[in-house]
Amino acid sequence: MNVQPAGVAHFDAPTVFVVEDDDDVRESLEQLLRSVGMQANAFSGGEALIGAFEAEPISGPACIVLDVRLRGASGLMVQRELARRGIAHPVIFITGHGDIVMTVKAMKAGAVNFLTKPVRDQDLLEAIAEAVDLDRTRIAEELATQDIKNRWLELTPRQRQVMHFVACGMPNREIAEELGITEITVKIYRGEGMRRLGTRTLGEFLSKARMLGIAAVTSPNTPGAP
């Protein structure tokens, strides 16, 4: 039986993608995941998985359970292709023929776990839970970064200039001298910039400035940066 869904749906609940070319093992894994209330999409090969992501990428938390030895592209090749395409869901490798070299390659390429067949149900479920938590964190960080980028672009050019100098550690007096404005005006721009960026303290702003990379990659004289 070749389980190859036509596309990858958007789910509120975490989704586990299983890539396993052994029919019995694939069906067993799929049944296990669904028995504990997880969304499970199963594929017989990595090409089908990648095609499904291309057809309909998933934005919610997920992980990929990937057999190392597959007919066609190997699990390691599939992992590299996922990374190349920017598909960042955590990968858990399973194999009946694993060795140290293979494990090292998988982990260096970003795999979060490497399990040897026969895999205990509890071990797999625990590995999946850990991977899904990692994906939730990744998604939250990406959303937070996108939010601060959007807020930054909503600032006026002068506000961006002032906040850039603040991110570089310049005091209000020096910013005023650099821009040829009064220190009071700097404070006004700085206060409005902080408010519109959703930050209340200098520490909060500097944390978000690091997310933007504005101190390292932008010029104060480039109003639209970053």
C-alpha positions in Angstrom: 0.0 0.0 0.0 1.4 3.4 -1.1 0.2 6.1 1.2 0.8 9.4 -0.7 -1.6 12.2 0.2 -2.3 14.7 -2.5 -1.2 17.6 -0.5 -0.2 18.9 2.9 -3.1 20.5 4.8 -3.0 23.3 7.3 -3.8 21.9 10.8 -4.3 23.6 14.1 -2.9 20.5 15.8 0.7 19.4 15.3 1.3 17.3 12.3 3.7 14.4 12.0 5.0 13.5 8.5 6.2 9.9 8.2 8.5 8.8 5.3 8.9 5.1 5.3 9.1 2.7 2.3 8.2 -0.4 4.2 4.4 -0.7 3.9 3.9 -2.5 7.2 6.1 -0.2 9.2 4.6 2.9 7.6 1.1 1.8 8.4 2.0 0.9 11.9 3.6 4.3 12.6 0.6 6.0 11.1 -1.8 4.1 13.3 0.3 4.7 16.4 0.3 8.5 15.8 -3.4 8.7 15.1 -4.2 6.5 18.2 -2.7 9.3 20.4 -4.6 12.0 18.6 -1.8 13.3 16.3 -2.3 14.3 12.7 -0.3 11.9 10.6 0.6 12.2 6.9 2.5 9.1 5.5 4.6 8.9 2.4 6.5 6.0 0.8 9.4 8.3 -0.4 11.0 11.6 0.1 10.1 12.9 -3.3 6.4 12.6 -2.4 6.9 14.5 0.9 8.7 17.4 -0.8 6.0 17.5 -3.5 3.3 17.7 -0.9 5.1 20.6 0.9 5.4 22.4 -2.4 1.7 21.9 -3.2 0.6 23.2 0.2 3.2 24.2 2.8 2.1 23.9 6.4 2.5 26.8 8.7 1.7 25.2 12.1 4.0 23.1 14.3 5.1 19.8 12.8 8.0 17.3 12.6 9.2 14.7 10.1 9.9 11.1 10.9 12.3 10.0 8.1 13.7 6.6 7.4 17.4 6.7 6.5 17.3 4.0 3.8 14.6 4.6 1.2 14.1 3.4 -2.3 15.1 6.4 -4.4 16.6 9.4 -2.6 18.0 8.4 0.8 16.8 10.0 4.0 20.0 12.1 4.2 19.4 13.3 0.7 15.8 14.2 1.5 17.0 16.1 4.6 19.4 18.1 2.6 16.7 18.9 0.0 14.3 20.0 2.7 16.9 22.4 4.1 17.7 23.7 0.7 14.0 24.5 0.1 13.7 26.2 3.5 11.4 23.6 5.1 12.6 23.9 8.7 10.4 21.4 10.5 12.6 19.2 12.8 13.6 15.8 11.5 13.7 12.5 13.4 15.6 9.7 11.7 14.8 6.1 12.1 16.8 3.3 10.7 17.5 -0.4 11.0 21.0 0.0 9.6 22.3 3.1 11.4 26.0 3.6 12.1 28.0 6.2 13.8 29.0 8.0 10.6 25.5 8.2 9.4 24.3 9.5 12.8 26.9 12.2 12.8 26.0 13.3 9.3 22.3 13.5 10.2 22.9 15.4 13.4 25.3 17.9 11.8 22.7 18.5 9.2 20.2 19.4 11.9 18.3 16.2 12.8 17.0 16.4 16.3 17.0 12.6 17.0 18.2 9.3 15.6 16.3 6.2 16.6 17.2 2.6 15.7 14.5 0.1 14.6 12.7 -1.6 16.1 11.7 1.7 17.7 9.8 1.6 21.0 6.5 3.4 20.7 7.2 5.5 23.8 10.7 6.5 22.6 9.2 7.6 19.3 6.4 9.6 20.9 8.8 11.3 23.3 11.1 12.2 20.4 8.1 13.6 18.5 6.9 15.6 21.4 10.4 17.2 21.8 10.6 17.9 18.1 7.1 19.5 18.0 8.0 21.7 21.0 11.2 22.8 19.1 9.0 23.7 16.1 6.6 25.7 18.2 9.5 27.7 19.5 10.9 28.2 16.0 7.5 29.4 14.7 7.0 31.8 17.7 10.5 33.3 17.1 9.8 33.7 13.4 6.5 35.4 14.1 8.1 37.7 16.7 10.8 38.7 14.3 8.3 39.4 11.5 6.2 41.5 13.9 9.2 43.7 14.9 10.2 44.0 11.3 6.8 45.2 10.4 6.8 47.7 13.3 10.2 49.0 12.3 9.0 49.7 8.8 6.1 51.7 10.2 8.4 54.1 11.9 9.1 57.5 10.2 12.6 57.9 8.6 13.7 60.2 11.4 12.4 57.7 14.1 14.4 54.9 12.4 17.5 57.1 12.4 17.2 57.9 16.1 16.4 54.3 17.1 19.3 53.1 15.1 21.7 55.3 17.0 20.1 54.1 20.3 20.7 50.5 19.2 24.4 51.5 18.6 24.6 52.7 22.2 24.7 56.5 21.6 23.3 58.8 24.3 20.6 61.3 23.4 23.1 64.2 23.5 25.3 62.7 20.9 22.4 61.6 18.7 21.1 65.3 18.8 24.6 66.5 17.7 24.8 63.9 14.9 21.4 64.8 13.5 21.5 68.5 14.2 18.4 68.6 16.4 17.7 69.3 20.0 18.1 66.7 22.7 14.4 67.1 23.6 13.5 66.4 20.0 15.6 63.2 20.2 13.7 62.2 23.4 10.4 62.7 21.6 11.5 60.6 18.6 13.0 58.0 20.9 9.8 57.7 23.0 7.5 57.4 20.0 9.8 54.9 18.4 9.8 52.8 21.6 6.0 53.0 21.8 5.5 52.0 18.2 8.0 49.1 18.5 6.1 47.8 21.5 9.0 48.2 23.9 8.9 49.8 27.3 12.6 49.6 28.4 15.9 50.0 26.8 16.7 46.3 27.4 13.5 45.3 25.5 14.4 47.5 22.6 18.0 46.3 22.4 16.7 42.7 22.4 14.4 43.5 19.5 17.2 45.5 17.8 19.3 42.3 17.8 16.4 40.5 16.2 16.4 43.2 13.4 20.2 43.3 13.2 19.9 47.1 12.8 23.1 47.9 14.7 25.2 45.6 12.5 23.8 45.8 9.0 22.1 49.1 8.5 23.3 52.7 8.1 21.8 55.5 10.1 21.6 57.5 6.9 19.4 54.8 5.2 15.9 55.7 6.3 14.3 52.5 5.1 16.7 50.1 6.7 16.7 47.3 7.4 
